[in-house]
Amino acid sequence: MAFRAHLPRRTAAVAVLLLAVLLLLMVVRLPWSGDLGMHGAVLERLRSDLFHPGNPLVDADTASAYYSPWTVALGLVATVSGWGTFGVLRLAGLAGLVLLGTGIAAFVRTFTRRRAAVPLALLCVLLLYGVRVFAWSGLPGLSSLCLTLAYPSTFALGLAFHLWALLRQGLRERWGVPGFLALGALLAVVLLSHQFTGAVAVLGVAALLLGARPRPDRELWLRVGAGGLPAAALLPCWPYYPVLALLGGGGLDAVHQPLYSDLLPRFCLVAAVGVPALAVRWRRDHRDPLALFFALGAVVFAAGWLSGHYAWGRVLPALLLPAQLAVALEVAGAGSGGPRRLLPAVTAAALLAGAWTQAGVLGYVLRKDAVPPVLREAPTIGLWPGFGWAAAHVPKGATVMTNDYYALRSLPAYGPYTVAPAYPDLFLPDERRRRDATRRYFAPVTSRAERLGILKEYGVRWVLQKRGGAGLAPDDPALRKAARGPGRLDLLEVVRP
């Protein structure tokens, strides 16, 4: 009987260990699909000028919300150590992975000391989603985390878990004012490092305060209130970008509209197991912090859909994480008899389904012939092509004219700029003009003189374009062929601007 009691915990621990090894391999491999190029570009600019880096994507002296305490610290590491950008990104991935894992463990231990709870919580956070692969920064599912380990969102989420754990400890132990001031400063770092994860952190803090037992008395509430002062003071003083300017949303609603699509296939497993677990906890305690956290997240998420502010959908982790942790806590506390004995079996089935859905990530670190045949065609997020071949010719700080989707999002990580930014930029006043210039340059009806004028206006020294596509012909006297790349791409040097 003792062996049977330990079996689920040992199985969960072994599974977590295997997933940890897989994620460590991802740190080494650093799979590229998404915003990794943006974060590489941020490090490149900070390496060049730590105090006045300018826009990370285009040659313009503007602020950027990507210059956060975390990325500035990484930029300092890059400057002092001399490590390359991708080496520092690997360090960021390792730090984010450790911070996230230890943060989840610390937070779970504030609810229970059962040894099975932590490995179960890690498995639920990584695997318990749906039957369709989904990846987005700030969501710590396995498929998503493999691609976003080095992102500031992973660092910020790990820090948020530690913040929540410390807050529960501070409330329980009735910390003094200095302790809550430190927590306020920690919240400010999360908000500055990744604003969307910061919103999730704030919802979590609100839920923990509302669900605190025993209820804080007036004196403790005053100490907690004092903890908000560092956040209120530090946020407006951050020198790299005006934080308050982001309150308008930054024109990101269209980008985030997909967060409201296909919710059932993406999250059916966590809904099927997590929502009932939350309901059980709420019936047991109407002020359960996880149930309150879920409710607050659901209100904001729904408000984003109803109002058309789709960027509010980034609070999605505020729905998923409480449900996943509730499952882990309920399974860890399930008895050996009665209806609750079914909960571990149902959860195990859901976790296996989630693992099967995301098993395609093995292809990120293994050769195709090394992946088990049954998994070779498993759905996964496709990786992007590299542009080291082009960066080998283009000097850092040079401007490249291109409209290639992947090049726009990748080249700046190696040091060059592009004419138009790959992402919406609240702080770039001529963003629309730059996009229009790029569109006109590659429009078939644009004259040679107008194209040359665009190259001169933006100081373009290199052009990356599709072979046989619109733009100046490769044999134009103003260009010199420099390199041929995959995907029928040509790199051309501008010799007569």
N, C-alpha and C positions, 0 to 999 in steps of 0.2 A: 504493500500500500504506500509506503514511504517513497519507493522508487517511482510509482505512478504519480505521486504528487509532485515530484521534482521533474518529471519528464517534460511537461509543457514549458517550464522555465528553461530547462537545458536546451530544448529544441529552439526556443526563441533566441537564446543567447548565441547558439551556433549560427542561426540565420543572420543575426545582427553582425556577427563577426565576418561572415562571408560577404555581406553587403558592404561592410566597412572596407574590406580588402578591395572590392570592386570600385568603391568610390576613391580610394587611394590611387588605384590605377588610373582613374579619370583625372586626378590631379596631375599625374605624370603625362597622360595623353593630351589633356586639355582639349576636348572635342569642341569644334567651332561650328556653331549654328545659332545665330542670333546676335546679341549685342556685345559679344566679346571684343569686336573691333572698336566699338566706342570706348570701352574701358581701357583697352590698350592705347588708344589715342590720348585719353586723359593722362595716362602715365607718361607718354611721350612728351606732352606739353609741360607737365610738371617737372620732368627731368630737365627740360630746356630752361625753364624759368619757374622756380617754385613759388614765387610770390606774385608774378603777373603772367600766368600761362596763356591767357587769351582763349579764344574759342577753340575747342578741341578738334573740330572737323574742318573749319574753313579759316583762311588767313584773315582774321578780324579780331580786334581787341575788344572782346565782349566778355561778360560774366557767363558762368555756366553752373547749373545745379549739380553737375557731375563732380565738381570740386568740393568734396565732402571731407570731414575729418579723417575718414578711413583712407580715401584716395590720396589725400595730402600726406598722410603717414607713409603710405606705400611709395609715393613719389620721393619722399625723403630717404626711404630705404634704397630706392633705385639710385639716387644721387650719391649717397654715401658709399654704397657697396659696389657700384659700377655694374650691377647685374643687368641683364637685358630685360626688356619689357615683358617678354613671355615667361622668363624666370620669376620675375616679381609677381606676375599673375598666378603662377603655380603656388607661390608662397601664400598669396591671398586666398587661393582655393583651399589650401591645407588649413590655414587659420580659420576660415569660415566653417569648414567641416568640423574642426575640433570645437569651435565655439557653439555651433548648432547642436552637436551631440551632447556636450556637457550641459548646455542650457536646458535641453529637453529633460535630461536626467535630473537636474537640480529642481526644475519646476514640478516634475512628477513626484519627487520625494517630499514636497511640501503637502501632498495629499495622502500619501501612504508610504509605509516602509516595506511593503511586500516586495520581495526581491524580483518577482516576475514582472512587476509593473513597468520598470524602465525598459527592458528589452521589448516588451509588448508595445510600449508607447513608440519606441523607435521604429518598429516594424509597421505600426499603423500609420505613422506620419509618412513613411517612405512608400508604402504599398497600397493603402486603403483609399482608393479613389473611384475609378470606374472601369469600364471595359473598352474605352477608347483612349489612346495615348494623348496626353495633353501636357504642354510645357509652357511655363510663363515665369518670369523672374518673380521671386517672392513666394512661389509655391514650392514647398520642399518635397514633392513627390520624386521618386527615383529618376524617372525620365527627365523631369525638369531640373533636378539637382545636378545630374551629370553634365548638363550644359551650362549651369549657372553657378557652379561652385565658386568661381573667382569673382562673381558679381558683388557689388556692395549690398544688394538685397539679402544675400546669404549671411554676410557679416551682421547686418542690421537685425535680421530675424534671430540669429543666435544671441545677440546682445539683448533683444527683447525678452527672450525666454529667461535669461539671467536676471533681467530687471523684474519680471513678474515673480520669480522665485525669491528675490531679495525683498520685494515689497511684502509678500506674504510673511516672510520671516520678520520684517520690521514691524508689521502690524501685530503679529503674535507676541513679539518680545518688547513691544512698546519702545521702539528706538527713540532717541532724542532728536533734536532738530538737525544736528550735523549729519546723521544718517540719512534722513529724508532729503536734505540738501544734495547729498551725493547721488541719490536716486533721481532727483530732478536733473542733475547734470548728465546722468546716464541717458535719460529720456531725450535730452537735447541732442546728444550724439546720435541716437537712433534716428531722430527726426531729420537731422542734417545729412546723415549718411544715405538714407533712402526714404523719401517722403511718404511713399505709399505704405511701406512697412511701418513707418512711424505712426501712421493713422491706425494701423492694426494694433500697435503697441499701446496707443492711447485708449482704444476700446478695451483692451485687456486690462489696463490699469483701472478704468472705470468699473469694469465688472468685478475685479478683485476688491475694490473699495466698497461697492454696493453689497457684495456677498461676504464681507469680512465677519467672522464670528470669533469672539463676541463683537457686537457693534462697537466701533470706536466711540469713545466719549468726546466731549468738547475739547479737552486738552489734546487728545491724540489727533483730532481733526485739524487743530491749529498747526500741529507739527507737520502733518501731511500737506496742508496748504502751503506752509513755508517751503516745502520741497518743490513746489511749482515755480518758485522765484528764479532759480538758476535757468530753467528752461525759458521762461519769459525774458530773462536778461540776455542769455547767450544767443538765442535764435536771431534777433535783429542785428546782433553785432558781428555775425559771421562775415568775414571780409570778402569771400569769393563770389557770393551772389546774394541779392536781396531776397531773403526767404519769404517775406510777406507778399512779394510779387507773384508767388506761385499759388496763392489762394484762389485766383481766378480760374485755375485749371490748366492754363497753358495751352489751350487748343488741342488737348489730347483725347477728347471724347470719341472721335472717329476711330482712333487707333485701338481703343479699348472696347469697342462695341462687340468684337468676337467673344469677350468674356461672358456675354449673356447668351451665347449660342450653344446648342447641343449639351445642355446642362445634365440631362438624364444619362446619356451614355458616358459622359466624362466623370460623373460623380455618383453613379447609382449604387456602388458598393458602400461608400461611406454613408449615403443616405439610408440604405437598407439596414445597416448595423448601427451606425453612429447616432442617428436621430432617436431610435428607441432607447439607446443607452442614455442619452441626454434626458429623455422623458422619464426614465426610471430615477435618475438623479434628481430631477426637478420635483417629482412626486415625493421623494424622500425629504427634500429640502428646497423650498420655493426660493431660497436665496443662494442656491448652489452657484459658485462662480463660473463654472464651465457653461452651465445653462444660460446664465446671464450674458456671458461673453458671446455665445451663439446668437442669442436674441438681439443684442446690440448690432452684431455684424449683419444679421438678416435684415434689420430695419434699414441700415445704410445701403446695403446691396440692393434691396428692393426700391429704395428711394432713387438710386442711380438709374435704375431701369425705367421707373415711372416718369422721371424728370428729363430723361435723355442725357444726363450727366454720366456717361458710361465709364468715365475714369474712376468713378466711385466704386466700380466693380473690382478695383484692386484690393478692397477689403475682403475679398473672397477667403483668404486664410483665416479671417475671424469667424467664418462659418465652419471651415473644414477642421482646423486644429482642435477646437473644443470637442467636436464630435469624435475625432480620432482618439484624443486623450481619454474621453469618457469611455470609449470601448475598452481601451487598455486597462483603465482603473476598474471597470466592472468585471472584466475577465479575470484580472488578478485577484479580485475579491470574491469570485464565484465559489459557492460551496460545492460539495461533492454530491448533494442530493437535491431533489425538487426541480422545478422548471429551470432554475438558473444553470443547471449542469449542461443545458443545451447551448448556452452562450459561447463557451470556448469552442465548441465544434462549429457553430455557425461562423464565428470570427475566423477560425482557421480556414474554412472554405473560402471566405471572402478574401483573406490575405493571399491564398493560393491563386485565386482568380486575378487579383491585382498584380501578383508577381508574374503570372503568365502574360498578362497584358503588356507589361513593361519589360519583358525579357529581351526584347530586341536591342537594349542598350549594351548587351554583351558584344555586339558588333562594333562598338566604339573602341574597344581595347583588344579585340581578338581578330586575327585574320579570318576571312570568311570560311576557309576550310577547317579552322579550329572551332568554329561555332557548331554546336550540335545540329545535325541536319534538320531536326524538327523546328529549330528556332531561326533558321537562316532567312526565312521569308516573314519573320515576325514584324509587325508594323512598328515603326520608330520614326523619330524626327530625323530627316536626312541632314548629313553634315555638308558644310559649304566648301567650295574650292578655296585653296590657298592662293595668296598673291605675292609670295616671296620672290617669285620669278620676276615680277614687275618692280618690286621694291629694291631689288638688287641693282637696278639701273637708275631709279628716281632718288635724288638726294632728299634727306629729311628737310622739311620746311618748304619743298617745292609744291606748286599747285598743279593738280591733274584735272583735266576736263574729261569726264566720263558720265555716261548715264546707265552703266551696267549696275544692276541691282546689288550684286555681291561686292563689286569693287567699291561702290560708294560706302558700303558698311564695313569694309575690310582694310582698304589701303591706308586710312589714317592711323591704324594700329602700328604700322611700320614707320611712321614719321611724316609722310606727305600730307598735304591738304587736298580737298576737292573743291570745285567751284561752288556747288550746291551741297547743303548738309543732307545727310541721309535720314535725319530724324527731325521732327518739329522742334523749333528752337524759339522759345519765348523771348530770349534776350538778343536775338539777331535781327536788327531792324530791317535789313534788306534781304531777308530770307526769300520772300516771294519773288523779288527781282532776280536773285541768283537762280532760283528754279526755272524762271522764265528764260533766262539766258541759256541755261543748259538745254532746255527744250528747243529753243530757236537754233542753237548750234547744230543739233542733230535732226532738225526738220529738213526733209528733202527739198523744200522750196527755198530755203535760205541761200542767199548769194554768198559767193566766196568772200567778197569784201566785208559782208556783215559778220561772217564767221571769224575772219582775221581781226575785226574790231572787238569781238567778244574776247578772243584770246588775249589781246593787248590790254583790254580794260581790267581783266582779273589777273594779269601777270602770269598767264598759263605758260608753262614750259614743257608740258607733257600732255599727250592725248592718249586715252585708252578707249578703243572702240571696237565694235564687231567688224570682222573681216567682211567686206562687201556691203557694210551698212552705210547709213547717211553720215555726213560730216565731210571734212576735207579728205580728198582721196589720198591714200598712203604715198602716192608718187607726186603729190603736190610739192612745188619748190619750197614751201614754207615748212615742210616736215622732213624728218629723217627717220627711217625705220630703225627701231632700237631692239625690239624683241617680239617674238611670237609666243603666245601662251595658249593654254588649253581653252576649250570653249570657243574657238575661232576668234580669239581676242588678239589685237595688235597693239603694241605699245610704240608710240611715235613721239619723237622729240621735236619740239617747235624750235626751228633754227632761224626763222624770220618772223617775229611776232608782228 
